[in-house]
Amino acid sequence: MDWLKSPGWRGNKVLLGLLPILILILLYVVVAADRNAINPAEKITPMPSAMVEAMAGLVFEKDQLSGEYLFWSDTLASLQRLGLGLLISTLSALVVGLLLGVLPTFRATFGMTVTSIAVIPPIALLPILFIVFGLGETAKVALIVVGIAPFMVRDLAAYIASLPREQIVKAQTLGASTWQLMLRFALPQAMPRLIQALRLSLGPAWVFLISAEAIASDVGLGYRIFLVRRYLAMDVILPYVVWIAVLAATIDWLLATSSRRLYPWAQGPSH
C-alpha cells in the first residue's frame, strides 16, 4: 500500500487525529485503575470518576467566599488576558513588520533591536515587568506581548522582504507611493502569514500566561493549577490541563479556518 498516494486517510482525518488521544486516555484509565486497586487513597493518578466529582464543585457550585463559579471565572480571566495579549502582539507585528519589510532604512535602523529583544528569554523579564507594572493585569498581558510579538515581527518582516522584487518595481513604475506599496501590495500578501505566525505563537503565549498567573494572580487557569498542587489535587489539575489544551486547539482551529476562508489563494494543496 502506498501511504503517500492513498486517498483513504483524507476522509478519516478526524478519526485518525482522535485515535492517539483515545489510546492515551485508555492507557491512563488502565494505569489509574491498577494503581487505585493497590492503593485506594492514590492521588497521583485519580480515576475519571474522581475528576468528575472534583470538577463538579468548581463548575456547577458557587464558591462560598467569592460567590462565583470558580472554573468559569478562571477560564474567563485567562481568556481575557490571552486575548488582549494576542491582539496587541498581532497589531504590533502587523505595523512593525510592514515597516521593517518594506522600508530598508527602517529595517537597517531597528532590525537589530527587534532581533536583540526576540532572543531574550521572556520569563527572565517577568520580575522586571512585575516591578514596572505591578502585580495587576498589565504585567501578565505584557509578558505575553514581550514573549511572542518579537517573533511575529521578525517572521512577518522576513516574509515581506522576501516578496518578489519585480512586483515592487512594477508598482513603483505605475506610480505607487510607499504607503500604497504597504497597504495594497505588502499587506494583502502578509495577512495569511500573520495568521500563521499567530498560530505558531499560541503555545508560547499560553506558557507565558500560565507562568504569570502562577506567580501573581488570584484567578485564572494557571493560578488554580498552582494553588491546588500543594494538596496534590491531580483530580483538578489534570482536567484543567485538558481544558487548556481544548481551548488552545479551538483557537488554533478558528484561526486556521479563518485563514482558509479569507485567503484560499494562500493555502497549499493539502488544504
N, C-alpha and C positions, 0 to 999 in steps of 0.2 A: 504494500500500500504506500502510495506517495503522499506523505504528510504535508508536503509543501503545496501540492496541487489539488488535494482533496477538498471539495467544497462542502463536505458534510459538516465540518465544525462550525461553519458560518451560521447555520440555522440553530445551533445549540450553544451559542456563546454564553448566554446567561447560565445555562445548566453547567457548562464547563467551568465558568467562573465561580459558581457556588460549590462545586464539588470539593475543592481543597478546604473550604471553610467548614463544610459539613463533616469532612473527615476529622478536622481538628476538634470540632465540637464533640464528635463521637469518642475520640481518644481521651478528651478531657473527662467526659462522663464516666468512661471506664476506669480511668485512674482515680477520679474522685470517689467513685463507688468502692473501689478496692481500699483506698486509704480510710474512708469513713467506716468501712466494715471492721477494720483493725482498731481504729480509734474514733468513737462516735463524737468526741469533742474536737475533732480535726478542724482547724481554722484556715489552713493554707489553701486547701482545695475544697471549698464548700460545694455541696450538691446544688443543682439548679433550683430545687425547691427552697433551699435556704436563701438563695439570692432573691428569689421572688418574694419571699416573706420579708426580707430586709428592705428591699426596694419599695414594697407596697406602702410602708410607712412614710417614705420620702416622697413618693409620687402622689399618693391619694389622701394623706393626712397632713393637716396644718401643724407647723411647729408651734409648740406652746409659748415659746419666747417671742418669736418674730411674727407669728400668725400667718406665715407663708408656707406654700408647698415647696420644700427645700430643693427638690430635684428640678422643678421648673424654674425657680428663681436662680439656681446655679446655671442652668442652661441659658436662660435669657441674659444674664450678666456676662457670661463668656462669649456668647454670640455678638453681643453689642460691642465688646472690646475688640473681638476679632474682626468684625465688620468694619469698624472705624479704622482699625489699623490697615486692613486690606485696601480700603477706599483711599486713604491718604497715600499709601505706598503706590497704588496704581496711578493716581493723578500725578504724583511726583515723578514716577518713571516715565509717564507719557510726556510731560513737559520737558524734563531734563534730557530724556532720551532723544526726543526730537531735536533739541538744540545741539546735543553732542553729535548726533548722527548726521545732521545736515550742515552745520557750520564748522568748518575746520578750525577757525580761530577759537571758537568756544571749546572745541574738543581739545585743542592744544593747551588751553589755559586751565580747564577744570577736569580733564580726563584723569590725570594722575591723582587729583584729590579724591575723586569718586572711587578710584581703584584702591587708594590707601584706606578709605573708610570701609570698603567692602571686605578687606582682608582682616579687619579687627573682629575677634570673636564677640558677638553681641552680648553674650552672657557676662563678659568681663566688664561691660559698660553698665550693667544693671545697678551696682551700688552708686555709680555717678548719677544715673537717672533718678534714683530714689532721693539722692541728696539735692539735686537740682529741682526736681518736680514734686518732691514729697512722696507720700505713700498712697496717694489717691489714684484716680483712673488715668491721669495723664502719663504717669511713668510706665504703666502697663502697656498703653497704646504706643508710647514712644519706643518701647523695646521691640515691638512688632515691626514698626516702621524702620528703625535702625537695622533690624535684623534682615529684612527682605528687600527694602527699597533699593539699596545699592546694587544688589544682584540684578534686580529687574531693570534698573537704569543701564547697567553695563550690557546686559543681554539685548535690550531694545536698541541701544545706541550702535552696538556692533552690527546688528541686523540691518538697520537703516543705512549705515555706512557701506554695507556690502551690496546694496541695491545697484543694479546696472547703471554705470556712469552715463551710458548713452542716453538713458531716459531723462536724466537731469539736463544734459546738453540740449536735447531736443526741446524740453520745456523752456529752457532759457532762450533758445533760438526763437521760440514763439512768443517771447516777451514775458514769461512768468517771473514774478518777483520772488524774493526769498520767502515771504510769508505764504505765497501761493504754492511754492515748492513744498513747504512744510505741510500745509493744510490739504492740498489737493493731490500731491504726489506721494509724500512720505507717510502721512497719517493713515490713509486707507490701507496701505500695504503693511503698516506696522500693527494695526489693530489685532489681527489674528495672532501675531507673535506676542503681543502684550497679554492676551488671554492665556496663551501657552505658558508664558513666564509666570503669570499669576497662579496657574495650576501647579507649576513646579514649586512655587513658594508656599503652598498651603501647608505642607508638612512642617517646614521650619517655623511658620507662623504659629501653628499650634504648640510647638515646643516652647517658643518664647512666651506664649500666653500662659501655658501651664506653669512655667518656671516663675513668672511674675506673680501669678495668683498663689503659688505655693509659699512664696516668701512674705508677701504683704497683701492680704486681702481678707475680707470677711464673708465673701460669697463668690461662687464660681466653681466650675468643674474641677479645676486644679486645686483650689482651696479645699474642697470637700475630700478629695482623694488623700491629700497630705494630712488633713485633720484626722481622718479615721484610721490612718496607717498605724498610729500609736496604739490602737486597740487590735491590730492585726485583722481588721474588718474586711477581709477579702470578699465577703459576700456583698459589700458595697463597692469596693474598689474595682473588681472585675466588671460588673455591669456599667460602671461609669466609663471605664476604658473602652468597652464595646460601644457605648453610646457616642463617645468622642469619635471612634472610627466610623460609625454610621453617619454622623454629621459631616465629617471630613469627606467621606465618599459621596455624600449627597451634593455637597457644594461643588466637588470636582465634576460630578455628572452634569450639574446645571451649567457649569462653565463650558464643558465640552459640547453639550447640546446647543448652547447659545452660539458657540463658535461655528458649529456645523450649519446652523440655520442662517446666521447672519453673513458668514463668509464661506459659502460652499466651494468657491473657486480656490480657496487656500488649503483644502483638505486633500490628503493623499488618497490613492486608490483603495486603500484598505478600509476607509470610512464609508 
